[in-house]
Structure formats: structure tokens, C-alpha cells
Amino acid sequence: MTDTLDIETLLARAMDAYDTLTSLGEDVEDEWTYVNDLSTAWRARIDAVSTARAAEPASAAAVAAVEGLMDEVALITDPHRAIDWLSTFPQVLLLTVGEQP
């Protein structure tokens, strides 16, 4: 990617993929509350980082890592695997932009 992205834009793109995971995880009826609670908590953390660092340019390495992360998410079709990724995805995402999970 040749575009220069800011942290806010990069995280927003990543959270679109996270929304896909959440939606897929919601297909497991018995886990609906857990999925939404987990998603809400991580979304709040990502939103806080996005707000605090909104205009900061994202490094090329961070952009590449987030694109790779989103590519991996696109391969997930099993709702149970999506639930597994609901806590993994945001932690990896935060690390790619130099934040602690």
C-alpha cells in the first residue's frame, strides 16, 4: 500500500474486520452475551487508542501487519474460531501500533 494512513484510519479499517468476527461469533447462540461483552470491551480499548493517536501517521510496517491480520480474519468461517479470535485480534492489533493490549 502506498497511501499514508493515520492511526485512526488504520484502526477503523481493522475494526471493520473485527465487526465481521463479532458477527460470525454471534452465530453461536450460547455464546452471544460473551461475544458481545468481549467485543464491547475491546472496542472501547481500540477506540481510546484511536482517539488519543488519531492523526499520528501509521508506519508502513504497522499498515502491512494490520493488512495481514485482516487477511487472516477473512479466512475464518467457523463461528467458534471467530470467538477464539475476538480476544486475539485486538491484542495483535494494539501491538502493531506500539500499544500494550
N, C-alpha and C positions, 0 to 999 in steps of 0.2 A: 504494500500500500504506500502510495507516495504522498497522500494527504497528511498534513499535520493535524493531529487531533488534540483537543484538550481533555483533561481528566474527566470532566463532566460528560462529554460526548462519548468517550470511550466506555465509561461505566454505564451510561444509558444504553448503549448498544449491547453490552454484556447482559444487562438486566432483562433485555428482551428475550435472550436465551434462557435466563433464569425463570422468566414467566412461563416459558414453554415447559421447563422441568416441573414447575409447580402444577401446571395444568395437567400434565401427564400423571403426576403423583396423586392428584385428586381422584383419579380413576379407581384407586384402592379405597373403597368405601370406609373400611375400618380405620384407615389412617388419615381421613380427611382433616380432622382437627389438628393432628400432629403436623401434617403437611403445611397447613395454613399458619399455624403458630410459628413454625420454623421459618417459613418464608417471610413472615412479617418481621420477625426478629432480625434476620439477616438483611432484609431490605432496609430496615432502619439504620443499620450499621453502614451499609453501602451508601445510602442517601447522605449520611453525615459526612462521609469522606468526600462524596461528590460536591457537597455544598462548601466544605472547607477548602477544597483544592480545585474548584470549578475551572478557572481559567488557566491553570498550570498546564503547560504542554506535556503530553504523554510521550515518553521515549519510544523510539522505534521498536526497541526490544519489548516494551510493555504492550504495544499495539500488536506485535506479532504473537506474543504469548496469549493475549486475550482472544485473538482470532483463532488460534489453535484450540483454546479452551471451548470456544463457541462451536468449532468444527466437531469436537468430541461430543458435545451435548447433542448436536444434530444427529448423531448416530444412535442415540438412546431411544429405544422404542418400548422397552419394558417399564411399566409403571413402578415396579419395585426397585429397579435400578435407578429410576429417576429420583425416588425418595432417598436412596443412598447418596446421590449427587447433590441433594438440596443443602447439605452441610459442607460437602467438599468444594463445590463450585465457588461459593463466596470466599472461602478461605484462600483458595488458589488465586482468585481474582484480586483480593486485597494484597496478597504477596507480590503480584505482578506490578502493582503501582507503588510498592515500597511501604505498605502499611502492615501493621500487625493485625491478624484476624481477631 
